[in-house]
Amino acid sequence: MIMYKRIRDLREDNDLTQKQMAEILHCSQQVYSNYELGQRDIPTAILIAIAKYHKTTVDYILGLTDKK
């Protein structure tokens, strides 16, 4: 699914490791890794936090738009 690729791409575009992103989101690196791999559903609050941190929209992350 496009959402998982987009959160990974956003993280990598900002030169962040999974561990750093996990610390920002107050979760473990393993949990964050599972988000990127699509092995765990991303809670709405975490999705919003990711969008805010990267100054983008939830719609972009979900693949509803290609406009960041």
Backbone as CSV, one residue per row, in Angstrom:
resi,resn,N_x,N_y,N_z,CA_x,CA_y,CA_z,C_x,C_y,C_z
1,MET,0.840,-1.187,0.000,0.000,0.000,0.000,0.883,1.248,0.000
2,ILE,0.421,2.249,-0.650,1.202,3.485,-0.844,1.536,4.187,0.479
3,MET,0.647,4.060,1.463,0.852,4.746,2.739,2.181,4.345,3.382
4,TYR,2.494,3.069,3.353,3.709,2.586,4.023,4.966,3.096,3.305
5,LYS,4.917,3.128,1.986,6.048,3.661,1.222,6.216,5.151,1.493
6,ARG,5.101,5.851,1.584,5.196,7.302,1.793,5.764,7.646,3.163
7,ILE,5.384,6.923,4.205,5.958,7.277,5.512,7.448,6.955,5.540
8,ARG,7.855,5.891,4.855,9.287,5.586,4.779,10.016,6.662,3.976
9,ASP,9.447,7.044,2.830,10.078,8.071,1.995,10.185,9.405,2.727
10,LEU,9.147,9.788,3.448,9.176,11.042,4.212,10.290,10.995,5.256
11,ARG,10.399,9.872,5.949,11.447,9.714,6.961,12.825,9.807,6.313
12,GLU,13.014,9.076,5.226,14.318,9.070,4.566,14.655,10.430,3.961
13,ASP,13.659,11.134,3.443,13.893,12.476,2.887,14.410,13.444,3.943
14,ASN,14.082,13.176,5.206,14.541,14.020,6.307,15.753,13.422,7.019
15,ASP,16.367,12.412,6.387,17.572,11.765,6.939,17.394,11.302,8.372
16,LEU,16.242,10.700,8.647,15.962,10.168,9.981,16.035,8.648,9.955
17,THR,16.498,8.072,11.048,16.456,6.618,11.187,15.089,6.225,11.736
18,GLN,14.793,4.950,11.652,13.537,4.473,12.249,13.545,4.748,13.754
19,LYS,14.689,4.578,14.380,14.781,4.816,15.825,14.474,6.277,16.162
20,GLN,15.012,7.202,15.372,14.743,8.620,15.619,13.254,8.935,15.440
21,MET,12.657,8.375,14.383,11.235,8.620,14.139,10.394,8.014,15.258
22,ALA,10.782,6.855,15.721,10.072,6.207,16.825,10.134,7.070,18.084
23,GLU,11.281,7.661,18.348,11.414,8.535,19.519,10.502,9.749,19.389
24,ILE,10.409,10.312,18.199,9.532,11.459,17.959,8.083,11.080,18.228
25,LEU,7.728,9.847,17.847,6.339,9.382,17.992,6.069,8.686,19.325
26,HIS,7.105,8.581,20.160,6.976,7.935,21.475,6.533,6.476,21.362
27,CYS,7.215,5.756,20.477,6.970,4.323,20.359,8.326,3.648,20.165
28,SER,8.326,2.332,20.124,9.598,1.624,19.940,9.973,1.598,18.455
29,GLN,11.239,1.337,18.205,11.708,1.240,16.824,11.008,0.083,16.132
30,GLN,10.768,-1.012,16.838,10.108,-2.176,16.249,8.674,-1.847,15.829
31,VAL,7.964,-1.122,16.664,6.593,-0.724,16.328,6.610,0.159,15.088
32,TYR,7.523,1.136,15.056,7.596,2.014,13.898,7.959,1.223,12.643
33,SER,8.891,0.305,12.761,9.268,-0.542,11.631,8.053,-1.301,11.104
34,ASN,7.243,-1.802,12.017,6.034,-2.516,11.613,5.059,-1.602,10.874
35,TYR,5.007,-0.329,11.237,4.175,0.630,10.497,4.663,0.731,9.052
36,GLU,5.970,0.903,8.877,6.526,1.066,7.533,6.368,-0.192,6.693
37,LEU,6.406,-1.337,7.323,6.281,-2.600,6.595,4.825,-2.999,6.354
38,GLY,3.904,-2.256,6.944,2.492,-2.589,6.794,2.066,-3.775,7.626
39,GLN,2.867,-4.111,8.632,2.562,-5.250,9.486,1.731,-4.858,10.702
40,ARG,1.505,-3.572,10.847,0.728,-3.063,11.974,-0.052,-1.851,11.492
41,ASP,-1.326,-1.785,11.847,-2.131,-0.622,11.484,-1.609,0.607,12.206
42,ILE,-1.615,1.724,11.502,-1.150,2.975,12.089,-2.330,3.671,12.751
43,PRO,-2.273,3.874,14.075,-3.369,4.583,14.746,-3.524,6.003,14.188
44,THR,-4.733,6.493,14.208,-5.034,7.815,13.670,-4.141,8.887,14.294
45,ALA,-3.964,8.841,15.598,-3.151,9.853,16.283,-1.700,9.826,15.784
46,ILE,-1.176,8.645,15.521,0.195,8.519,15.017,0.270,9.030,13.584
47,LEU,-0.728,8.709,12.789,-0.778,9.179,11.409,-0.788,10.707,11.353
48,ILE,-1.577,11.316,12.208,-1.633,12.777,12.291,-0.283,13.340,12.735
49,ALA,0.335,12.702,13.722,1.639,13.162,14.221,2.703,13.083,13.126
50,ILE,2.678,12.013,12.340,3.635,11.874,11.235,3.425,13.002,10.221
51,ALA,2.169,13.247,9.879,1.857,14.308,8.908,2.301,15.672,9.427
52,LYS,2.008,15.960,10.672,2.404,17.252,11.246,3.925,17.396,11.273
53,TYR,4.616,16.349,11.689,6.070,16.420,11.784,6.691,16.717,10.412
54,HIS,6.178,16.065,9.391,6.734,16.227,8.048,6.080,17.366,7.264
55,LYS,5.206,18.112,7.936,4.528,19.265,7.321,3.832,18.877,6.015
56,THR,3.078,17.793,6.092,2.289,17.320,4.961,0.887,17.009,5.463
57,THR,0.093,16.397,4.616,-1.281,16.081,5.011,-1.461,14.579,5.158
58,VAL,-2.446,14.215,5.939,-2.808,12.809,6.074,-3.271,12.281,4.713
59,ASP,-3.956,13.116,3.947,-4.401,12.712,2.612,-3.219,12.298,1.736
60,TYR,-2.116,13.032,1.835,-0.925,12.678,1.053,-0.398,11.315,1.508
61,ILE,-0.279,11.129,2.800,0.241,9.864,3.320,-0.652,8.701,2.901
62,LEU,-1.960,8.902,2.935,-2.898,7.830,2.576,-2.987,7.593,1.073
63,GLY,-2.379,8.470,0.288,-2.407,8.300,-1.147,-3.646,8.879,-1.820
64,LEU,-4.381,9.723,-1.089,-5.582,10.345,-1.655,-5.235,11.521,-2.554
65,THR,-4.029,12.032,-2.394,-3.523,13.114,-3.233,-2.035,12.937,-3.405
66,ASP,-1.506,13.481,-4.470,-0.060,13.453,-4.684,0.589,14.770,-4.306
67,LYS,-0.225,15.715,-3.834,0.279,17.026,-3.428,0.697,16.973,-1.959
68,LYS,1.980,17.206,-1.723,2.480,17.184,-0.344,1.943,18.371,0.403
